[in-house]
């Protein structure tokens, strides 16, 4: 296998991709050539305008992680970050400082905003940013693509006793960062998704791949929003490549983020088995050929197999690059059988 495509959200997806690339480079992933090319199709439904600049959290998390600029200790943003601009905005009483834009990070958003306002589509802007972050590390072996050039945003409806409808709608980032996902989600609304189309290169990546991977990203607001772009789900169904996914749920709980809250909003149990069945087998109208679960969820394997999904239980904690490379190797082995 030489051409690998990964559908990714932010932290979990980027951590998996980093381990995958480590595994390919060190020969820990049998069946994938050492000169393999990895194309990442990233979620953009988390994107928002903040303080006059366009912020793309998942694109930037993947870009910084693979470009050795991500702050792994904090779990988001640039390493060696400073916060002078945020402090000044707070001193002025500017709304929205709950979303922390660091001084280094804001330079990325300024460049992106200037290019967008000059008429460049997000895909070309992302490629230009990646010339700094990815090319020096990976050359042409890694390509980062937005799922769409169109504006798509996830909004969340939560209960609000002061609202005439009993609900308030906030941007997903406000729900995640300001509200800390601390209140139940009544409804998800992905604005602009139905009118969007896959970004340049997305369909080619899916249809010409030797392997497609759904990493342990949020199945609703990361992978789910990518699959919701008209044409992308159909591309996964149509590709001749095997499609394998890795559960973001271990022992009935998400590892990071708010998958439990999001799954509840769409009526799916927060279990590895239920998420696998939610994606479904390609032979039965779903998008997967294989689904890896953690050893803690081994009991789910027979039901997954009965649904038409190849399934296996292996350790899924991404505790190191070697451990993550072993997860990638198990995913390849599962669908290569």
VODRENBA-489808 format. One record per residue: residue in three letters; x, y, z of N, C-alpha, C in turn. Coordinates in steps of 0.2 Angstrom, whole numbers, padded with zeros to 4 digits, always signed. Atoms other than C-alpha are relative to their C-alpha. Layout:
<nodes>
ALAXYZXYZXYZ
...
</nodes>
This chain:
<nodes>
UNK+0004-0006+0000+0000+0000+0000+0004+0006+0000
UNK-0004-0006+0001+0007+0017-0005-0005+0006+0002
UNK+0004-0006+0000-0008+0030-0005-0005-0002+0006
UNK+0004+0001-0006-0016+0031+0012-0004+0007+0001
UNK+0004-0006-0001-0031+0043+0016-0003-0001+0007
UNK+0003+0000-0007-0036+0048+0034-0005+0006+0000
UNK+0005-0005-0002-0052+0057+0039+0001+0002+0007
UNK-0002-0001-0007-0048+0067+0054-0003+0006+0003
UNK+0002-0006-0004-0054+0079+0067+0007+0003+0003
UNK-0006-0004-0003-0042+0088+0079+0005-0005+0004
UNK-0006+0003-0005-0032+0080+0094+0000-0007-0002
UNK-0001+0007+0001-0036+0062+0092+0002-0002-0007
UNK-0002+0002+0007-0035+0061+0073+0007+0002-0001
UNK-0006-0002+0001-0019+0071+0073+0005-0004+0004
UNK-0004+0005-0004-0011+0060+0087+0001-0007-0004
UNK-0001+0007+0004-0015+0044+0077+0004+0001-0006
UNK-0004+0000+0006-0008+0051+0061+0007+0001+0001
UNK-0007-0001-0002+0008+0056+0069+0003-0007+0002
UNK-0002+0007-0002+0009+0038+0076+0000-0004-0007
UNK+0000+0004+0006+0005+0031+0059+0006+0002-0004
UNK-0006-0002+0004+0018+0041+0050+0007-0003+0003
UNK-0006+0003-0004+0031+0036+0064+0000-0008-0002
UNK+0000+0007+0001+0026+0018+0061+0002-0002-0007
UNK-0002+0001+0007+0028+0019+0042+0007+0001-0001
UNK-0007-0001+0000+0045+0027+0044+0004-0005+0003
UNK-0004+0005-0004+0051+0014+0056-0001-0007-0002
UNK+0002+0007+0002+0043-0001+0047-0004-0004+0005
UNK+0005+0004-0005+0031-0005+0061-0007-0001-0003
UNK+0007+0001+0003+0016-0005+0049+0001-0004-0006
UNK-0001+0004+0006+0018-0020+0038-0005+0001-0005
UNK+0005-0001+0006+0010-0019+0021-0001+0007-0003
UNK+0000-0007+0003+0013+0000+0019+0007+0002-0001
UNK-0007-0002+0003+0028+0006+0009+0003+0005+0004
UNK-0004-0006-0004+0041+0017+0018-0001+0006-0004
UNK+0001-0007+0004+0038+0030+0004-0007+0001-0001
UNK+0007-0001+0001+0019+0030+0007-0002+0007+0001
UNK+0003-0007+0000+0009+0046+0004-0006+0000+0004
UNK+0005-0001-0004-0003+0051+0017-0004+0006-0001
UNK+0005-0006+0001-0018+0063+0013-0005+0000+0006
UNK+0004-0001-0006-0027+0070+0028-0006+0004-0003
UNK+0006-0004+0001-0045+0076+0025-0003+0002+0006
UNK+0002-0003-0007-0049+0087+0040-0007+0003+0000
UNK+0006-0004-0001-0065+0093+0047+0001+0007+0000
UNK+0000-0007-0001-0069+0111+0045-0006+0003+0003
UNK+0006-0002-0003-0086+0112+0053+0001+0003+0007
UNK-0002-0003-0006-0077+0118+0069+0002+0007-0001
UNK-0003-0006+0002-0071+0133+0060-0005+0006+0002
UNK+0003-0006-0002-0076+0151+0066+0004+0006-0001
UNK-0003-0007+0001-0073+0169+0064+0000+0003+0008
UNK-0001-0002-0006-0066+0176+0080+0005+0006+0000
UNK-0004-0006+0000-0059+0194+0083+0002+0002-0007
UNK-0001-0002+0007-0060+0197+0064+0005-0005-0004
UNK-0005+0005+0003-0049+0182+0060-0004-0007-0001
UNK+0003+0006+0001-0054+0165+0053+0005-0005+0003
UNK-0004+0005-0003-0049+0151+0064-0003-0007-0002
UNK+0002+0006+0003-0049+0133+0058+0004-0005+0005
UNK-0004+0004-0005-0045+0122+0074+0002-0006-0002
UNK-0003+0007+0001-0044+0105+0067+0005+0000-0005
UNK-0006-0001+0004-0034+0110+0052+0006+0002+0003
UNK-0006-0002-0003-0022+0119+0063+0003-0005+0005
UNK-0002+0005-0005-0021+0105+0076+0004-0005-0004
UNK-0004+0004+0004-0016+0093+0062+0006+0003-0003
UNK-0006-0003+0003-0004+0105+0054+0005+0001+0005
UNK-0005-0001-0005+0005+0110+0070+0003-0007+0003
UNK-0003+0006-0002+0006+0092+0076+0005-0003-0004
UNK-0004+0003+0005+0013+0085+0060+0006+0004-0001
UNK-0005-0004+0001+0024+0100+0059+0005+0002+0006
UNK-0004+0000-0007+0031+0098+0077+0000+0007+0003
UNK+0002-0006-0004+0023+0114+0083-0005+0000+0005
UNK+0006+0000-0005+0009+0108+0094+0002-0001+0007
UNK-0001+0000-0007+0008+0110+0112-0003-0006+0003
UNK+0003+0006-0002+0006+0092+0118-0002+0000+0008
UNK+0001-0001-0008+0007+0097+0137-0007+0003+0001
UNK+0007-0004-0001-0008+0109+0136-0005-0004-0004
UNK+0005+0004+0003-0017+0098+0123-0003+0004-0006
UNK+0002-0004+0006-0020+0112+0110+0004+0006-0001
UNK-0004-0006+0002-0012+0127+0101+0007-0001-0001
UNK-0007+0000+0001+0006+0131+0098+0004-0001+0006
UNK-0004+0001-0006+0020+0126+0110+0004+0007+0000
UNK-0003-0006-0002+0030+0140+0118-0004+0006-0002
UNK+0004-0005+0002+0015+0151+0116+0000+0006+0006
UNK+0001-0005-0004+0012+0168+0124-0007+0003-0001
UNK+0007-0002+0000-0004+0177+0128-0001+0008+0000
UNK+0000-0007-0001-0001+0196+0127-0007+0003-0004
UNK+0006-0002+0003-0015+0199+0114-0006-0001+0003
UNK+0006+0003-0004-0028+0189+0124-0001+0005+0006
UNK+0001-0004-0006-0024+0199+0139-0002+0007-0001
UNK+0002-0007+0002-0025+0216+0130-0008+0000-0002
UNK+0007+0000+0001-0042+0211+0123-0005-0001+0006
UNK+0004+0000-0006-0048+0206+0140+0000+0007+0004
UNK-0001-0006-0004-0042+0223+0147-0005+0005-0004
UNK+0005-0004+0004-0053+0231+0133-0007-0002+0001
UNK+0007+0002-0001-0068+0221+0138-0003-0003-0006
UNK+0002+0003+0006-0069+0213+0121-0004-0007+0001
UNK+0003+0006-0001-0082+0199+0121+0004-0006-0004
UNK-0003+0006+0004-0076+0181+0115+0007-0002+0003
UNK-0007+0002-0002-0060+0180+0125+0000-0006+0003
UNK+0000+0007-0002-0066+0163+0131+0004-0004-0005
UNK-0004+0004+0005-0058+0157+0115+0007+0003+0000
UNK-0007-0003+0000-0039+0159+0118+0004+0000-0006
UNK-0005-0001+0006-0029+0165+0103+0006+0002+0003
UNK-0007-0002-0002-0011+0165+0107+0003+0004-0005
UNK-0003-0005+0005+0001+0177+0100+0003-0003-0006
UNK-0003+0004+0006+0010+0164+0089-0006-0003-0004
UNK+0005+0003+0004-0006+0156+0084-0004+0005-0004
UNK+0004-0005+0004-0014+0172+0079+0003+0002-0007
UNK-0004-0002+0006-0001+0175+0066-0003-0005-0006
UNK+0003+0005+0005-0008+0159+0057-0007+0002-0003
UNK+0006-0002+0002-0025+0166+0057+0000+0006-0004
UNK-0001-0006+0004-0020+0183+0051+0002-0002-0007
UNK-0002+0002+0007-0011+0175+0036-0006-0003-0004
UNK+0006+0003+0003-0027+0164+0033-0005+0005-0002
UNK+0006-0005+0001-0039+0179+0034+0002+0004-0006
UNK-0002-0005+0006-0029+0190+0022+0000-0004-0006
UNK+0001+0004+0006-0028+0176+0009-0007-0001-0002
UNK+0007+0001+0001-0046+0172+0011-0004+0006-0003
UNK+0003-0006+0002-0051+0190+0009+0003+0003-0007
UNK-0002-0001+0006-0040+0191-0006-0003-0004-0006
UNK+0004+0004+0005-0051+0178-0014+0003-0007-0001
UNK-0002+0007+0001-0041+0162-0012-0004-0004+0004
UNK+0004+0005-0003-0051+0147-0007+0004-0003+0006
UNK-0004+0003-0006-0047+0138+0010+0005-0005-0002
UNK-0005+0006+0002-0039+0123+0001+0007+0003-0002
UNK-0006-0003+0002-0026+0135-0007+0003+0003+0006
UNK-0002-0003-0006-0024+0144+0009+0004-0005+0005
UNK-0003+0005-0004-0021+0128+0018+0007-0003-0002
UNK-0006+0003+0003-0008+0122+0006+0006+0005+0001
UNK-0005-0005-0001+0001+0139+0008+0003-0001+0007
UNK-0003+0000-0007+0002+0137+0027+0004-0006+0001
UNK-0003+0006-0001+0007+0119+0025+0007+0000-0003
UNK-0006-0001+0002+0022+0125+0015+0005+0001+0005
UNK-0004-0001-0006+0029+0131+0031+0001-0006+0005
UNK+0000+0005-0006+0024+0117+0043+0001-0007-0002
UNK-0001+0007+0002+0023+0101+0033+0005-0002-0005
UNK-0006+0001+0005+0035+0102+0018+0007-0001+0003
UNK-0007+0001-0002+0051+0104+0028+0000-0006+0004
UNK+0000+0006-0004+0046+0089+0039-0001-0006-0005
UNK+0002+0006+0004+0038+0077+0026+0000+0001-0007
UNK-0001-0001+0007+0041+0084+0009-0007+0000-0003
UNK+0006+0001+0004+0027+0078-0003-0004-0006+0003
UNK+0003+0006-0003+0023+0063+0008-0007+0001+0004
UNK+0006-0002-0004+0009+0072+0018-0003+0006-0003
UNK+0004-0005+0003-0005+0082+0011-0006+0001+0005
UNK+0006-0001-0005-0018+0091+0022-0005+0004-0005
UNK+0006-0003+0004-0035+0095+0013-0006+0002+0005
UNK+0006-0001-0003-0050+0104+0020-0006-0004-0003
UNK+0006+0004+0003-0066+0093+0018-0004+0004-0005
UNK+0004-0004+0005-0074+0108+0009+0003+0007+0000
UNK-0001-0008+0000-0070+0126+0003-0006+0004+0002
UNK+0006-0004-0002-0087+0131+0008-0001+0001+0007
UNK+0001-0001-0008-0092+0138+0025-0005-0005+0003
UNK+0004+0005-0004-0099+0124+0036+0001+0001+0007
UNK-0001-0001-0007-0102+0127+0054-0005-0004+0004
UNK+0004+0004-0004-0108+0116+0068-0003+0004+0006
UNK+0003-0004-0005-0120+0124+0080-0004-0005+0005
UNK+0002+0005-0005-0127+0116+0096-0006+0004+0004
UNK+0006-0003-0004-0145+0119+0104+0000-0003+0007
UNK+0000+0002-0007-0145+0119+0123-0006+0003+0003
UNK+0006-0003-0003-0159+0122+0135+0001+0007+0003
UNK-0001-0007-0003-0162+0140+0140-0007+0002+0002
UNK+0006-0001-0003-0176+0144+0152-0002+0007-0002
UNK+0001-0007+0001-0175+0163+0147-0002+0001-0008
UNK+0002+0000+0007-0178+0159+0128-0007-0002-0001
UNK+0007+0002+0001-0196+0159+0121+0000-0007-0003
UNK+0001+0007+0003-0192+0143+0112+0003-0005+0005
UNK-0003+0005-0005-0184+0135+0128+0007-0002-0002
UNK-0007+0003+0002-0167+0133+0118+0004+0006-0002
UNK-0005-0004+0003-0152+0143+0114+0005-0003-0005
UNK-0004+0003+0005-0141+0140+0099+0007+0003+0001
UNK-0007-0003+0000-0122+0142+0101+0005-0004-0005
UNK-0005+0004+0004-0107+0138+0090+0003-0005+0004
UNK-0003+0005-0003-0099+0122+0093+0006+0002+0005
UNK-0006-0002-0004-0083+0130+0099-0002+0003+0007
UNK+0002-0003-0006-0093+0140+0112-0003-0005+0005
UNK+0002+0006-0004-0101+0124+0118+0006-0004+0003
UNK-0005+0004-0002-0085+0115+0119+0005+0004+0005
UNK-0005-0004-0004-0073+0129+0126-0003+0004+0006
UNK+0002-0004-0006-0084+0141+0136-0005-0004+0004
UNK+0005+0004-0004-0098+0129+0142+0003-0006+0002
UNK-0004+0006-0002-0085+0115+0143-0004-0006-0001
UNK+0004+0006+0001-0098+0103+0136-0004-0002+0006
UNK+0003+0001-0007-0106+0104+0153-0008-0001+0000
UNK+0008+0001+0000-0125+0104+0148-0002-0004-0006
UNK+0002+0004+0005-0134+0092+0138-0002+0003-0007
UNK+0002-0002+0007-0136+0094+0119-0007-0002-0002
UNK+0007+0002+0002-0154+0095+0113+0000-0001-0008
UNK+0000+0001+0008-0150+0096+0094+0007+0003-0003
UNK-0006-0002+0004-0135+0098+0082-0003+0003-0006
UNK+0002-0003+0007-0137+0110+0067+0007+0001-0003
UNK-0006-0001+0004-0123+0109+0054-0002+0005-0006
UNK+0002-0006+0004-0126+0126+0045+0004-0001-0007
UNK-0004-0001+0007-0121+0126+0026+0002-0007-0003
UNK-0002+0007+0002-0118+0107+0025-0003-0003-0006
UNK+0003+0003+0006-0131+0102+0013+0002+0003-0007
UNK-0002-0003+0007-0125+0115+0000+0007+0000-0001
UNK-0007+0001+0001-0107+0111+0002+0002-0005-0005
UNK-0003+0005+0004-0096+0101-0009+0007-0002+0002
UNK-0007+0002-0002-0080+0091-0007+0005+0005-0002
UNK-0006-0005+0002-0064+0102-0007+0004-0003-0006
UNK-0004+0003+0006-0052+0100-0022+0005-0005+0003
UNK-0004+0005-0002-0043+0084-0021-0003-0006+0005
UNK+0003+0004-0005-0054+0076-0008-0003-0007-0003
UNK+0003+0006+0003-0064+0064-0020+0006-0004-0003
UNK-0005+0004+0003-0048+0059-0029+0004-0004+0006
UNK-0003+0003-0006-0040+0055-0012-0003-0006+0002
UNK+0004+0006-0003-0054+0043-0007+0000-0005-0006
UNK+0001+0005+0005-0056+0035-0024+0006-0003-0003
UNK-0006+0003+0003-0038+0032-0028+0005-0002+0006
UNK-0004+0002-0005-0032+0027-0011+0001-0008+0000
UNK-0001+0007-0002-0025+0010-0006-0003-0002+0006
UNK+0003+0001-0006-0032+0012+0011-0003+0006+0003
UNK+0003-0006-0003-0044+0024+0020-0001-0002+0007
UNK+0000+0001-0007-0043+0026+0039-0005+0005+0003
UNK+0004-0004-0004-0056+0033+0051+0003+0000+0007
UNK-0004+0001-0006-0045+0037+0066-0005+0001+0006
UNK+0005-0001-0006-0052+0039+0084-0001+0007+0001
UNK+0002-0007-0001-0059+0056+0081-0008+0000+0002
UNK+0007-0001-0002-0077+0062+0087-0004-0003-0006
UNK+0004+0003+0005-0089+0051+0077-0006+0005-0003
UNK+0006-0004+0002-0102+0065+0076+0002+0007-0002
UNK-0002-0006+0002-0094+0082+0075+0007+0001-0003
UNK-0007+0000+0004-0077+0077+0067-0001-0004-0006
UNK+0001+0004+0006-0080+0062+0056-0007+0001-0003
UNK+0007-0001+0003-0098+0064+0055-0001+0006-0004
UNK+0001-0005+0004-0097+0081+0048+0003+0000-0006
UNK-0003+0001+0007-0085+0076+0035-0004-0004-0004
UNK+0004+0004+0004-0096+0062+0030-0006+0003-0002
UNK+0006-0003+0002-0110+0074+0029+0000+0005-0006
UNK-0001-0004+0006-0103+0084+0015-0002-0004-0006
UNK+0003+0004+0005-0113+0078+0000+0006-0002-0005
UNK-0005+0003+0004-0102+0066-0010+0005-0004+0003
UNK-0006+0003-0003-0089+0061+0003-0002-0007+0002
UNK+0002+0006-0003-0099+0047+0011-0001-0005-0006
UNK+0001+0004+0006-0103+0041-0007+0007-0003-0002
UNK-0007+0002+0002-0084+0041-0011+0002-0006+0005
UNK-0002+0006-0004-0081+0030+0004-0003-0007-0002
UNK+0004+0006+0002-0094+0018-0001+0003-0003-0007
UNK-0002+0002+0006-0087+0018-0019+0007-0002-0001
UNK-0007+0001+0001-0069+0017-0016+0002-0008+0000
UNK-0002+0007+0000-0060+0000-0020+0005-0001+0006
UNK-0004+0001-0006-0049+0003-0005-0003-0003+0006
UNK+0003+0001-0007-0052-0005+0012-0001+0006+0004
UNK+0002-0006-0004-0060+0007+0024+0000-0003+0008
UNK-0001+0002-0007-0055+0004+0043-0001+0005+0005
UNK+0001-0005-0005-0060+0013+0058+0003-0002+0007
UNK-0002+0002-0007-0053+0014+0076-0004+0004+0005
UNK+0005-0003-0005-0065+0017+0091+0003+0005+0004
UNK-0002-0005-0004-0063+0033+0100-0003-0001+0008
UNK+0003+0002-0007-0073+0025+0115+0003-0006+0002
UNK-0003+0005-0003-0064+0014+0127-0004-0002+0007
UNK+0004+0001-0007-0074+0005+0141-0006+0004+0001
UNK+0006-0004-0001-0089+0015+0138+0001+0008+0001
UNK-0001-0007-0001-0081+0032+0139+0005+0003-0006
UNK-0005-0003+0004-0072+0044+0127+0006+0001+0003
UNK-0006-0001-0003-0054+0046+0129+0002+0007+0001
UNK-0001-0007-0001-0054+0065+0126-0006+0003-0004
UNK+0005-0004+0004-0067+0078+0120-0007-0001+0003
UNK+0006+0000-0002-0085+0076+0121-0005-0005-0004
UNK+0003+0005+0004-0090+0061+0111-0006-0003+0003
UNK+0006+0002-0003-0102+0055+0124-0006+0004+0000
UNK+0005-0005+0000-0112+0071+0124-0003+0000-0007
UNK+0003+0000+0007-0113+0071+0105-0003-0006-0002
UNK+0003+0006+0002-0117+0053+0103-0007+0000+0003
UNK+0007-0001-0003-0132+0056+0115-0004+0004-0004
UNK+0004-0005+0003-0138+0070+0105-0003-0003-0007
UNK+0003+0004+0006-0140+0058+0090-0003-0007+0001
UNK+0004+0007-0002-0147+0043+0100+0005-0006-0001
UNK-0005+0006+0001-0131+0032+0099+0003-0001+0007
UNK-0004+0001-0006-0124+0024+0114+0007+0001+0000
UNK-0007-0001-0001-0107+0028+0120+0004-0006+0001
UNK-0003+0006+0000-0100+0011+0117+0004-0001-0006
UNK-0003+0001+0006-0087+0005+0105-0004-0004-0005
UNK+0004+0004+0004-0099-0008+0098-0005+0005-0004
UNK+0005-0004+0003-0113+0005+0095+0003+0005-0005
UNK-0003-0004+0004-0101+0017+0087+0002-0003-0007
UNK-0002+0004+0006-0095+0004+0075-0006-0002-0004
UNK+0006+0002+0003-0113-0001+0071-0003+0007-0003
UNK+0002-0007+0003-0117+0018+0068+0003+0001-0006
UNK-0003-0001+0006-0104+0019+0055-0002-0005-0005
UNK+0003+0005+0004-0110+0002+0048+0005-0003-0005
UNK-0004+0004+0005-0103-0011+0036-0001+0003-0007
UNK+0001-0002+0007-0101-0006+0018-0005-0005-0004
UNK+0005+0005+0003-0110-0022+0013-0007+0001+0002
UNK+0007-0001-0003-0125-0016+0023-0002+0007+0000
UNK+0002-0008+0000-0126+0003+0018+0004+0004+0004
UNK-0005-0004-0004-0112+0009+0030+0006+0002-0004
UNK-0006-0003+0003-0095+0015+0027+0007-0004+0001
UNK-0006+0003-0003-0083+0003+0035+0001-0007-0003
UNK-0001+0007+0001-0075-0014+0031+0003-0003+0007
UNK-0003+0002-0006-0066-0015+0048-0001+0005+0006
UNK+0001-0005-0006-0068-0008+0066+0004-0003+0005
UNK-0004+0002-0005-0055-0009+0079-0003+0002+0007
UNK+0002-0002-0006-0060-0009+0097+0005-0002+0005
UNK-0005+0001-0005-0050-0009+0113-0001-0007+0004
UNK+0001+0006-0003-0047-0025+0123-0005+0000+0005
UNK+0006-0001-0005-0059-0018+0136-0007-0001-0003
UNK+0007+0000+0004-0073-0019+0123+0000-0007-0004
UNK+0000+0006+0004-0069-0037+0116-0006-0003+0000
UNK+0006+0004+0001-0086-0043+0120-0004+0003-0005
UNK+0004-0003+0006-0093-0031+0106+0002-0004-0006
UNK-0002+0003+0006-0083-0041+0093-0005-0004-0004
UNK+0005+0005+0004-0096-0055+0089-0005+0004-0003
UNK+0006-0003+0003-0110-0043+0086+0002+0005-0006
UNK-0003-0004+0006-0099-0032+0075+0001-0004-0006
UNK-0001+0005+0005-0094-0047+0065-0007-0002-0003
UNK+0006+0002+0002-0112-0052+0064-0003+0005-0005
UNK+0002-0006+0004-0116-0035+0056+0004+0001-0007
UNK-0004+0000+0006-0103-0038+0042+0006+0003+0001
UNK-0006-0003-0001-0089-0029+0050+0006-0004+0002
UNK-0006+0003-0003-0072-0036+0052+0002+0003+0006
UNK-0001-0003-0006-0068-0033+0070+0006-0004+0004
UNK-0005+0003-0005-0054-0036+0083+0001+0005+0005
UNK-0001-0004-0006-0049-0030+0100+0007+0000+0001
UNK-0007-0001-0001-0032-0023+0103+0001+0006+0005
UNK-0001-0006-0004-0025-0010+0115+0000+0006-0004
UNK+0001-0006+0004-0030+0007+0109+0002+0006+0003
UNK-0003-0006-0003-0022+0019+0121+0006+0002-0004
UNK-0005-0002+0004-0011+0030+0111+0005+0004+0005
UNK-0005-0003-0005+0002+0032+0125+0007+0002-0002
UNK-0007-0002+0003+0017+0034+0114-0001-0001-0008
UNK+0000+0001+0007+0021+0034+0095+0001-0007-0002
UNK+0000+0007+0002+0026+0016+0095-0007-0003+0002
UNK+0006+0003-0002+0010+0011+0104-0005+0002-0006
UNK+0005-0002+0005+0000+0021+0091+0002-0003-0007
UNK-0002+0003+0007+0010+0014+0076-0002-0007+0001
UNK+0003+0006+0000+0005-0003+0083-0008-0001-0001
UNK+0007+0000+0002-0013+0002+0082-0001+0000-0007
UNK+0001+0000+0008-0011+0007+0064+0002-0006-0003
UNK-0001+0006+0003-0003-0009+0061-0005-0005+0000
UNK+0005+0005-0001-0017-0019+0068-0006+0002-0004
UNK+0006-0002+0004-0030-0009+0058+0002-0002-0007
UNK-0002+0003+0007-0020-0013+0042-0001-0007+0000
UNK+0000+0007+0000-0019-0031+0047-0007-0002+0000
UNK+0007+0002+0000-0038-0032+0050-0003+0000-0006
UNK+0003+0000+0006-0043-0027+0033+0004-0003-0006
UNK-0004+0003+0005-0029-0035+0024-0001-0008+0000
UNK+0001+0007-0001-0035-0052+0030-0004-0003-0006
</nodes>
